[in-house]
């Protein structure tokens, strides 16, 4: 099995840690238990040089690159498209995966003719989505395009603020080249299964990490049962063969699950928002419509529906969050790190702790209270106070 997080960012992306480097990503990927990382931001001229300085291809034409100690990477980036279509302003983020540095250069050269690449690791272009797909197809058919965090309000393909009601509305006759969407933190597969028009679309999950810390990196991931090469990974994304499962946080933990206004202290369910006609009673302005409400608007199936051949998923809150909550200490505090590293040392990496370690063995290392919470997390039974309008959800003990 290959645990993969193919949507991350580098140090040249806005609102990202300046300490994001390949060595730091390598270190924490091993601690987290991630087998394959995306490089992120391959269109940025300085970041791609950093990638080349630190990675070499595993073997010729594999499309997998690795550090000297063997941490595997796949060439990836995120592109922001801002355009008008159907009389409405659209803002769409897309994950782009590429097989080689040569293909990456062709992508950068093509996009460089349409705008700047050097001001942000996630560059913005005034290109319609259908045109962007055509550009990538003309460069190389192996390039994979995945709508990122598909449901988030402002930059998701189905987002309430600037998105579309269907893939076809966005991509037109190029929809045939879109095989998967990224669920994003505020939705999970179960929510997406409620839309019959997504039955032929595969669901993948990645972290969109803006730092290398283990409570960000790999918090969402996709598990592949394939060979460790680009073609096998892409084939799994396109056909579902070898797409074993996804790791998701509870969608309530995401920053846009419920509807509301962060500054007004209002975070409510779709039913409660409907009673208020989506207007905030405090400021009188429209709410930021959350992912759950947007799913309700587009769904044609009831809650709990499971389609045939559905790919399974696991809901997990990052280990650091659990330790921090139990201790009542900051997530990056010395106390939290001490317990975190004690568990990692005993069980190899965070993924082993969260998914596989024996409860009694965990109890012997960190005591009954935390071990019980880890098992509860494994079973998807942790209560979460839902997040909204840019604010993360909160674990309720």
GUNULO-999777 format. One record per residue (C-alpha): x, y, z; residue in one letter. Coordinates in steps of 0.001 Angstrom, whole numbers, plus 500000, padded with zeros to 6 digits. Each point is the difference from the previous one (the first is absolute). Last residue first. Example, Ala and Ser with C-alpha at 12.3 -4.5 7.8 and 13.67 -1.06 7.14 Angstrom:
<pts>
513670498940507140s 498630496560500660a 
</pts>
This chain:
<pts>
485645515564524720x 498971502427497253x 502611500419497236x 499672503349498256x 499232500970496412x 502334502307498123x 499011503596499237x 499979501334496429x 496263500686499704x 498972496862501888x 501185497311502409x 497807497340501562x 500282499004503654x 501470496527499668x 499124496849501935x 502490497153499592x 498486496678498935x 501853499256496765x 501148496584501271x 503672500946499784x 499231503231501880x 498352498014502812x 503114497826500051x 502232503078500325x 497683501442502670x 500208496797502072x 503802500036499723x 500043503614501189x 498037499282503166x 501537496597500763x 503665500902500215x 502712501102497591x 502310497021499316x 498229497115501762x 496655501261498667x 501345499942496434x 500992496357500521x 496565499223501408x 498315501648497006x 502085498110497441x 501561502230497333x 498396499866496542x 498170503112498870x 500919503114501993x 503318498801501422x 501104498375496747x 499131503177498103x 502034502070502464x 503246498146499385x 502114497108501298x 497907498750502922x 502156500639503071x 501974502993498715x 496866501533498484x 498142499688503322x 502788501609502027x 500381502622497270x 496398501124500416x 500143499965503795x 503029502303500042x 498640502151497165x 496811500706501973x 501900500949503160x 502442502232498080x 497103501928498484x 499198499948496287x 496355498954500413x 499657502164503069x 499125498272503292x 496728498844501491x 501712496637500353x 497160497951498482x 499298502590497297x 503660500406499042x 500472496239499807x 496990499601497701x 501018502888497754x 503558498666499738x 498617496638498856x 498211501456496971x 496198499398499937x 499058496910498017x 497023498968497845x 500666496877497912x 498803499436496453x 498645497237497807x 499833500205496173x 496394499566498881x 499507497032497669x 496215500403500127x 498795503304501388x 499549500646503755x 497055502184501086x 500272501123503626x 498338503373499508x 497364499948497284x 500680500283496263x 499543502789497429x 502560502333501575x 500699503443498504x 498535502301502663x 500799497635502882x 503633499862498846x 500102503818500093x 498573499989503517x 502659497564501189x 502748501997498280x 499218503294501664x 498157503082498792x 501878503078501195x 497028501851501410x 498365502941498237x 500263503368501799x 497669501346502700x 502797500378502545x 498553498151503004x 497048498102498509x 502231498573497220x 497971499329496869x 499874496465498556x 496182500190499846x 500041499887503817x 497961496781500152x 502209498666497193x 503114500565502133x 498539497869502802x 499283497182497574x 503476500281498418x 501674499721503424x 501403503005501864x 503179501915500868x 499384503529501310x 502756501793501932x 499520503238498085x 503598500030498811x 499783496387498833x 496777500461498092x 497904496956499204x 499435496770498086x 501536496733501181x 502858497973498479x 502283502851498935x 503089499770502222x 500072496220500206x 499583498142503306x 496345499322499144x 501320498025497017x 501579497438502386x 503540499796498670x 500378497760497017x 502209497053499086x 499104498516496638x 499723496434498760x 501464497354497674x 500128501701496608x 501824497185498222x 497498499868497154x 497868503145500439x 500438500733496261x 501461503504499810x 501563500382503436x 501249496399499905x 501465500534496516x 501720503150501256x 501696498091502834x 501025497156497676x 501400502390497367x 501973501990502561x 501790497064501613x 499880498261503380x 497971496969498937x 496401499976501108x 497723499674503036x 499568503726500515x 498964501706503241x 498945503637499680x 500772502634502621x 498501502558502368x 501880501180503085x 503048499104497916x 501907503152500914x 497958502328502239x 500059498542503541x 503367498457499094x 501663503398499469x 501327500536496464x 498109503230499310x 497353501248497559x 498539496521499568x 497375499504497283x 499396496713501869x 498984497510497313x 496854497963499316x 498857498263496867x 496508499236498769x 499430498371496620x 497389501364497625x 497590497557498332x 497521500186502873x 500307503801500177x 496726500633498125x 498205497921502641x 500739502637502637x 499509498632503540x 503267498098499678x 501818503332500449x 498866500249503639x 501119496442500741x 503321500674498267x 500919502765502497x 499464503756500022x 501476502910501943x 503614498851499686x 500049499813496217x 498391497257497901x 502534500244497168x 498362499252496659x 500729497196497569x 499938498961496337x 499902503325498171x 501046499459496359x 496453499160498885x 498954503377501416x 501773501594497029x 496701500346498094x 498820502573502527x 502451500459502890x 498035502163502437x 496369499218499188x 500994496388499360x 501537499686503463x 496673500989501521x 498296502720502045x 502865502449499529x 502201501997502346x 500499503594501050x 498380500555503375x 498294496711500850x 502955497840498974x 499378497102497604x 503306500458498133x 501603501119503250x 501773503368500265x 497606502265501879x 497603497804501974x 502002496776500487x 498293497048498283x 502594498555497613x 503050500310502218x 502057499877496764x 498607499103496568x 502389497297498708x 502034500324496809x 502343497148498985x 502700500472497361x 500618496710498150x 498432501314496789x 502888502431499528x 500312503621498862x 496806500194497908x 498058498394502847x 501285502679502388x 498852502853497761x 496616498326499434x 499504499669503742x 500798503695500430x 497558500995497269x 497140498143501695x 500921501562503345x 499893503536498631x 503305501866500189x 500539503214501939x 503009498535501776x 501071499942503642x 503215498396501250x 500211497583502957x 503679500261500901x 499596503765499831x 501781502977498441x 502246498118497555x 497519498459497577x 498763503117498238x 497317499936497311x 498734498475496761x 503308499283498225x 501361498564503243x 497155497467499948x 501418498307496886x 503601500155501199x 498991498689503429x 498074497071498519x 502839499193497576x 502509500142502846x 497848497655502107x 499851497573497057x 503811499961499828x 500257499654503775x 497979496810499730x 496674498275500712x 497699502886500819x 497153500528502481x 497819503137500007x 497652500863502872x 497374502570498998x 498593502997501860x 496944501747498530x 498810503573500411x 497024500977497825x 498326503369499447x 496470499583498678x 498194500730496743x 500250496388498865x 503779500146500141x 502421502603501294x 503558499104500959x 502380499331502891x 502084496826499725x 502312499042502864x 502564497263499318x 501267497427502494x 503204498021499460x 501316496470499806x 503084497951499119x 499915496713501959x 502216499455503037x 501518496978501773x 502090500084503175x 502994497744499268x 502811501266502223x 501707501839497136x 496699501640499118x 497600498550497458x 498274500599496694x 497223497936498439x 499104500460496330x 501345496507499350x 501548501014496662x 503516499014501124x 500242498790503601x 499392501691503328x 500413503405498358x 502185502354502036x 498944502538502575x 501664502749502036x 501530502428497505x 497216499399497465x 497327500838502572x 501831503172501068x 500239500999496330x 496253499394499675x 499446502208503058x 501965502912498559x 498212500065496638x 496481499432501435x 498081497688497651x 500750496921502130x 497921501325502905x 499485496745501919x 502462497134500236x 497249497446500533x 500827497487502692x 500158496197499900x 500495497568502884x 498445502077502771x 500515498584503509x 499794503231501992x 503572499792501277x 501229499071496517x 498023502847498418x 501342502239502767x 503639499560499049x 499474500050496238x 497914503177500148x 502726501614502091x 502725498924497553x 497855501065496986x 499515503453501471x 497101501803501653x 501740502250502512x 498392503096498477x 496681498612501209x 497099500702497657x 497561502917499816x 501049500703496406x 501945497308498197x 503772500308499679x 500765497643502918x 498424497004498325x 496442498698499858x 498187496682500376x 497600497890497952x 501288496493499220x 499697498373503413x 500483496283499392x 499824496886502173x 501222497175497768x 498837496460500815x 
</pts>
